[in-house]
Amino acid sequence: MDKFFLSLDKRIVIPAVAVAGFALWLFLCEANYQSYWNQTIYRVQTTDFNLLHHTLPTTLSELIIAGRDDLVQQTLDSTYGIFGLVVTDPSGQSIIYKTGTNWHRGTWQEKVTPENLVKEGKSEPFDVLSDPPPLEAVWEHKSPRVNEPTHILGATNPVRRVIGNLYYVRPTPPTFVEDLVGFFSRGMVESSGANRGYLYVTFSSILFSITLILLFWLRQRVLASKQLELDHIQRELEIRKKALEHITSELTSQKSRKTWLEREAEESYKRALSLKIALERLRDAMANANGGDIMAPPMQSHFPPRVRPAVHPPSALLEEIEQLIPALTDNAGTLKSQANMLHDYCAILEQQQSEMKRIVEHAHVKAQQPSSFIDMTPR
């Protein structure tokens, strides 16, 4: 997922977020349209019709019987033209009165024909106007959420003469596209009706898109920072590995030198010991020669030592040989001490190599976790 975020480019992300924000805005606007026109307005009209079912038939019947056509028209116009009220003759074929005012858009007026009134009477039943006026309602809505009215059984209206029918005509709501066009044409600052919901949806969609882009940008910045840190750790790890390889090669070289020095010290010690033994034999041979004993002392080896004739006086030769013996012994001891020092140095290098391996292994494990920090401090 982090690699996917890093691979995305803002030239792709911004259009994609804009399209997603527009789709979300369109979906929420359609939901607001359905909620306002097909639920809120419809239920308000249902409540109005339920009230009119209980009051209007009696009022209109009395006004028609009294011949007050002016009051009948005023009563029908009291709806402000939001929905229509139509009075027909008893057969329903002739329209006698109807609401004469319009509210913004005259959608229900198109339905005021004898044929359409029959269709409207199926969704919202008409009331009968009679002489004498009806005292009880015939239709009622059990709840604003119930679309179909129910017939009230047991009404005790007396036998009466039918003088007309009262129809209730619902307005046709605008289409979703027409409502959106009206939202932009009337101005987005108008916060009434469905416009309030469209305004909230618009601001919410814009805020959602901006928030999504900011979150993506911040996430990409954090991942880029972690990637730089990881690259730095990788470079540091490479440097540590090269240092470890250098220390390993140095340790190998020092071990080889240590082995060579130990061998040289051993050989020098052996040569010095052999020379000492030979000198002691030479001294004994010369001492016997000075004592007049011509017989050579018995030798433990199969070959008798070959004594070089003395060039210098015996005393001077012995003193020279005795002076060489301590120097050779010191030389052998020095070589041996150097070998011991080299051995200690190799042990220190081995300890450093072990510590460096531990650091590299620890750094390699931590490098697999980008969100963590690596402690490169030797312990």
C-alpha positions as CSV (number, residue, x, y, z in Angstrom):
1,M,0.0,0.0,0.0
2,D,2.8,2.4,0.8
3,K,4.5,1.7,-2.5
4,F,1.2,2.3,-4.2
5,F,0.9,5.7,-2.5
6,L,4.4,6.7,-3.6
7,S,3.9,5.6,-7.2
8,L,0.8,7.8,-7.6
9,D,1.2,11.2,-9.2
10,K,-0.8,14.3,-8.4
11,R,-1.7,14.6,-12.1
12,I,-3.7,11.4,-11.6
13,V,-4.8,11.8,-8.0
14,I,-6.4,15.2,-8.3
15,P,-8.6,14.4,-11.3
16,A,-9.6,11.0,-9.7
17,V,-10.5,12.8,-6.5
18,A,-12.5,15.4,-8.4
19,V,-14.4,12.7,-10.3
20,A,-15.1,10.8,-7.0
21,G,-16.2,14.1,-5.3
22,F,-18.5,14.9,-8.2
23,A,-20.0,11.4,-8.1
24,L,-20.5,11.7,-4.4
25,W,-22.1,15.1,-4.8
26,L,-24.5,13.8,-7.5
27,F,-25.5,10.8,-5.3
28,L,-26.2,13.0,-2.3
29,C,-28.1,15.6,-4.3
30,E,-30.3,12.8,-5.7
31,A,-30.9,11.6,-2.1
32,N,-31.8,15.1,-1.0
33,Y,-34.2,15.4,-4.0
34,Q,-35.9,12.2,-3.1
35,S,-36.1,13.1,0.6
36,Y,-37.5,16.5,0.0
37,W,-40.0,16.1,-2.9
38,N,-41.1,12.5,-2.5
39,Q,-41.1,12.3,1.3
40,T,-41.3,15.7,3.0
41,I,-43.5,17.6,0.6
42,Y,-45.7,14.5,-0.1
43,R,-46.3,14.0,3.6
44,V,-47.1,17.6,4.2
45,Q,-49.7,17.5,1.4
46,T,-51.1,14.3,2.9
47,T,-51.5,16.1,6.2
48,D,-53.3,19.0,4.4
49,F,-55.6,16.6,2.5
50,N,-56.5,14.8,5.7
51,L,-57.4,18.1,7.3
52,L,-59.5,19.1,4.3
53,H,-61.3,15.7,4.2
54,H,-62.6,16.5,7.7
55,T,-63.6,20.2,7.1
56,L,-63.9,21.3,3.5
57,P,-66.9,19.2,2.3
58,T,-69.2,20.7,4.9
59,T,-68.0,24.3,4.3
60,L,-68.2,24.1,0.5
61,S,-71.6,22.5,0.6
62,E,-73.0,25.2,2.8
63,L,-71.5,28.0,0.6
64,I,-72.8,26.4,-2.6
65,I,-76.3,26.0,-1.1
66,A,-76.2,29.6,0.0
67,G,-75.2,30.7,-3.5
68,R,-71.9,32.4,-2.3
69,D,-69.8,31.7,-5.3
70,D,-67.3,34.4,-4.2
71,L,-66.7,32.7,-0.9
72,V,-66.4,29.3,-2.6
73,Q,-63.6,30.7,-4.9
74,Q,-61.8,32.3,-1.9
75,T,-61.9,29.0,-0.1
76,L,-60.4,27.2,-3.1
77,D,-57.7,29.9,-3.6
78,S,-56.6,29.6,0.1
79,T,-54.1,26.9,-1.0
80,Y,-52.1,29.6,-2.7
81,G,-51.9,27.4,-5.7
82,I,-49.5,25.0,-4.1
83,F,-51.9,22.2,-4.9
84,G,-55.3,22.2,-6.6
85,L,-58.9,22.0,-5.4
86,V,-61.5,21.3,-8.1
87,V,-65.4,21.1,-7.7
88,T,-67.3,19.4,-10.5
89,D,-70.9,18.5,-11.1
90,P,-72.3,15.2,-9.6
91,S,-71.3,13.4,-12.8
92,G,-67.7,14.7,-12.8
93,Q,-67.9,15.7,-16.4
94,S,-68.1,19.5,-15.9
95,I,-65.8,21.6,-13.8
96,I,-67.7,24.2,-11.8
97,Y,-65.0,25.7,-9.5
98,K,-61.2,25.3,-9.3
99,T,-58.2,27.0,-7.6
100,G,-57.3,30.1,-9.6
101,T,-53.9,31.0,-8.2
102,N,-50.5,29.5,-9.1
103,W,-47.4,29.0,-7.0
104,H,-44.2,29.5,-9.0
105,R,-44.9,26.7,-11.4
106,G,-48.3,25.5,-12.6
107,T,-47.9,21.8,-12.7
108,W,-51.2,20.6,-11.3
109,Q,-53.2,22.8,-13.6
110,E,-52.4,20.4,-16.5
111,K,-54.3,17.7,-14.6
112,V,-57.5,19.6,-14.3
113,T,-59.5,17.8,-17.0
114,P,-62.4,15.4,-16.4
115,E,-60.3,12.5,-17.6
116,N,-57.3,13.3,-15.4
117,L,-59.5,14.0,-12.4
118,V,-60.7,10.4,-12.5
119,K,-57.1,9.2,-12.3
120,E,-56.4,11.7,-9.4
121,G,-59.4,10.3,-7.6
122,K,-57.8,6.9,-7.5
123,S,-54.8,8.1,-5.5
124,E,-56.7,10.7,-3.5
125,P,-60.4,10.0,-3.3
126,F,-62.8,12.9,-3.9
127,D,-65.4,14.1,-1.3
128,V,-69.1,14.4,-2.1
129,L,-70.8,17.7,-1.6
130,S,-74.4,17.4,-0.7
131,D,-77.6,19.1,0.5
132,P,-77.8,19.0,3.5
133,P,-74.0,19.3,4.1
134,P,-72.2,16.2,5.3
135,L,-71.4,16.3,9.0
136,E,-68.8,13.5,9.1
137,A,-65.7,12.9,7.0
138,V,-65.7,9.9,4.7
139,W,-62.0,9.6,4.1
140,E,-59.0,9.9,6.3
141,H,-55.2,9.2,6.4
142,K,-54.1,7.1,9.4
143,S,-50.6,8.7,9.2
144,P,-48.7,11.1,7.0
145,R,-46.6,8.2,6.0
146,V,-49.6,6.3,4.7
147,N,-50.2,7.3,1.0
148,E,-53.6,5.6,0.5
149,P,-56.5,7.0,2.6
150,T,-59.0,4.7,4.2
151,H,-62.8,4.9,4.1
152,I,-64.4,5.7,7.4
153,L,-67.1,3.2,8.1
154,G,-70.2,4.0,10.0
155,A,-70.7,7.6,8.9
156,T,-74.1,8.7,10.0
157,N,-74.7,11.3,7.3
158,P,-78.4,11.5,6.4
159,V,-79.8,10.8,2.9
160,R,-78.9,13.9,0.9
161,R,-78.9,15.4,-2.6
162,V,-75.5,15.4,-4.3
163,I,-74.6,18.8,-5.6
164,G,-71.0,18.2,-6.6
165,N,-67.7,16.4,-6.2
166,L,-64.5,17.9,-4.5
167,Y,-61.2,16.7,-6.0
168,Y,-57.7,17.1,-4.5
169,V,-55.0,17.5,-7.1
170,R,-51.3,17.0,-6.1
171,P,-48.7,19.1,-8.0
172,T,-46.1,17.2,-10.1
173,P,-42.7,17.6,-8.5
174,P,-39.9,18.8,-10.8
175,T,-37.4,16.3,-12.2
176,F,-34.0,15.9,-10.6
177,V,-32.3,17.8,-13.4
178,E,-34.8,20.6,-13.3
179,D,-34.4,21.0,-9.6
180,L,-30.6,21.2,-9.9
181,V,-30.8,23.7,-12.7
182,G,-33.2,25.8,-10.5
183,F,-30.7,25.5,-7.7
184,F,-27.9,27.1,-9.8
185,S,-30.2,29.6,-11.5
186,R,-31.9,30.8,-8.4
187,G,-28.5,31.2,-6.7
188,M,-26.8,28.8,-4.2
189,V,-27.2,31.3,-1.4
190,E,-31.0,30.7,-1.2
191,S,-31.4,28.4,1.8
192,S,-35.0,27.3,1.4
193,G,-36.7,24.1,0.4
194,A,-34.5,21.7,-1.4
195,N,-31.8,24.3,-2.0
196,R,-30.8,24.1,1.6
197,G,-29.9,20.4,1.2
198,Y,-28.2,21.0,-2.1
199,L,-26.1,23.8,-0.5
200,Y,-25.0,21.5,2.4
201,V,-24.3,18.7,0.0
202,T,-22.1,21.0,-2.2
203,F,-20.1,22.3,0.7
204,S,-19.7,18.8,2.1
205,S,-18.5,17.3,-1.2
206,I,-16.0,20.1,-1.7
207,L,-14.7,19.7,1.8
208,F,-14.5,16.0,1.4
209,S,-12.5,16.3,-1.8
210,I,-10.1,18.8,-0.3
211,T,-9.7,16.7,2.8
212,L,-9.0,13.6,0.7
213,I,-6.3,15.5,-1.4
214,L,-4.7,16.8,1.8
215,L,-4.6,13.4,3.4
216,F,-3.1,11.9,0.3
217,W,-0.5,14.7,0.1
218,L,0.4,14.3,3.8
219,R,0.6,10.6,3.5
220,Q,2.9,10.9,0.5
221,R,5.1,13.4,2.3
222,V,5.4,11.0,5.3
223,L,6.2,8.1,3.1
224,A,8.7,10.1,1.1
225,S,10.4,11.1,4.4
226,K,10.5,7.5,5.6
227,Q,11.9,6.5,2.2
228,L,14.7,9.0,2.4
229,E,15.4,7.8,6.0
230,L,15.5,4.2,4.7
231,D,17.8,5.1,1.9
232,H,20.1,6.8,4.4
233,I,20.1,3.7,6.6
234,Q,20.8,1.5,3.6
235,R,23.8,3.7,2.7
236,E,25.0,3.6,6.3
237,L,24.6,-0.1,6.3
238,E,26.7,-0.4,3.1
239,I,29.4,1.7,4.7
240,R,29.3,-0.5,7.8
241,K,29.5,-3.6,5.7
242,K,32.5,-2.2,3.8
243,A,34.2,-1.4,7.2
244,L,33.5,-4.9,8.4
245,E,35.0,-6.3,5.2
246,H,38.1,-4.1,5.7
247,I,38.4,-5.2,9.4
248,T,38.0,-8.8,8.3
249,S,40.7,-8.6,5.7
250,E,42.9,-6.7,8.2
251,L,42.3,-9.4,10.8
252,T,43.1,-12.1,8.2
253,S,46.4,-10.3,7.3
254,Q,47.3,-9.9,11.0
255,K,46.6,-13.5,11.7
256,S,48.9,-14.5,8.8
257,R,51.5,-12.1,10.2
258,K,51.0,-13.5,13.7
259,T,51.5,-17.1,12.4
260,W,54.6,-16.0,10.5
261,L,56.0,-14.2,13.5
262,E,55.3,-17.2,15.8
263,R,57.0,-19.5,13.4
264,E,60.0,-17.1,13.0
265,A,60.2,-16.8,16.8
266,E,60.2,-20.5,17.2
267,E,62.8,-21.0,14.5
268,S,65.0,-18.2,16.0
269,Y,64.6,-19.8,19.4
270,K,65.6,-23.2,18.0
271,R,68.6,-21.7,16.1
272,A,69.7,-19.9,19.3
273,L,69.3,-23.1,21.3
274,S,71.3,-25.1,18.7
275,L,74.0,-22.4,18.6
276,K,74.2,-22.4,22.4
277,I,74.6,-26.2,22.5
278,A,77.2,-26.0,19.7
279,L,79.1,-23.3,21.5
280,E,79.1,-25.2,24.7
281,R,80.5,-28.2,22.9
282,L,83.1,-26.0,21.2
283,R,84.1,-24.5,24.6
284,D,84.4,-27.9,26.1
285,A,86.5,-29.1,23.2
286,M,88.8,-26.1,23.4
287,A,89.1,-26.6,27.1
288,N,90.2,-30.2,26.6
289,A,92.6,-29.1,23.9
290,N,94.2,-26.6,26.2
291,G,94.6,-29.3,29.0
292,G,96.7,-31.4,26.7
293,D,94.1,-34.1,26.2
294,I,94.2,-35.0,22.6
295,M,91.3,-37.4,22.9
296,A,88.0,-35.9,22.0
297,P,85.3,-36.3,24.5
298,P,82.7,-38.9,23.6
299,M,79.8,-37.5,21.6
300,Q,76.3,-38.7,21.8
301,S,75.8,-38.1,18.1
302,H,77.2,-40.5,15.4
303,F,79.3,-37.7,13.8
304,P,82.1,-36.0,15.8
305,P,82.0,-32.2,15.7
306,R,84.3,-30.5,13.3
307,V,86.2,-27.8,15.2
308,R,87.6,-24.9,13.1
309,P,91.2,-24.1,13.9
310,A,91.4,-21.1,16.1
311,V,92.3,-17.9,14.3
312,H,92.4,-15.8,17.4
313,P,93.7,-16.7,20.7
314,P,91.4,-19.1,22.6
315,S,90.6,-16.6,25.3
316,A,89.5,-13.8,22.8
317,L,87.4,-16.3,20.8
318,L,85.5,-17.6,23.9
319,E,84.8,-14.0,25.0
320,E,83.4,-13.1,21.6
321,I,81.2,-16.2,21.6
322,E,80.0,-15.6,25.1
323,Q,79.1,-12.0,24.1
324,L,77.0,-13.3,21.1
325,I,75.0,-15.8,23.3
326,P,73.1,-13.1,25.3
327,A,72.3,-11.1,22.2
328,L,70.9,-14.1,20.4
329,T,68.9,-15.0,23.5
330,D,67.5,-11.5,23.8
331,N,66.7,-11.5,20.1
332,A,64.7,-14.7,20.5
333,G,62.9,-13.3,23.5
334,T,62.1,-10.0,21.7
335,L,60.6,-12.0,18.8
336,K,58.5,-14.1,21.2
337,S,57.2,-11.0,23.0
338,Q,56.3,-9.4,19.6
339,A,54.4,-12.6,18.8
340,N,52.5,-12.3,22.1
341,M,51.6,-8.7,21.4
342,L,50.5,-9.5,17.9
343,H,48.4,-12.3,19.4
344,D,46.7,-9.8,21.8
345,Y,46.1,-7.4,18.9
346,C,44.5,-10.2,16.8
347,A,42.2,-11.0,19.8
348,I,41.2,-7.3,19.9
349,L,40.5,-7.4,16.1
350,E,38.4,-10.5,16.5
351,Q,36.4,-8.8,19.3
352,Q,35.8,-5.7,17.0
353,Q,34.8,-8.0,14.2
354,S,32.2,-9.7,16.4
355,E,30.8,-6.3,17.5
356,M,30.7,-5.1,13.9
357,K,28.8,-8.3,12.8
358,R,26.3,-7.7,15.6
359,I,25.8,-4.1,14.5
360,V,25.3,-5.0,10.8
361,E,22.9,-7.8,11.6
362,H,20.9,-5.5,13.9
363,A,20.9,-2.7,11.3
364,H,19.8,-5.2,8.6
365,V,16.8,-6.3,10.7
366,K,15.8,-2.7,11.5
367,A,16.2,-1.8,7.8
368,Q,13.3,-4.1,7.0
369,Q,11.0,-1.9,9.2
370,P,10.8,1.6,7.6
371,S,8.8,3.1,10.5
372,S,11.5,2.4,13.1
373,F,14.9,4.0,13.9
374,I,18.1,2.1,14.0
375,D,20.5,2.4,16.9
376,M,24.0,2.3,15.4
377,T,25.7,2.9,18.7
378,P,28.2,0.1,19.6
379,R,27.6,-1.7,22.8
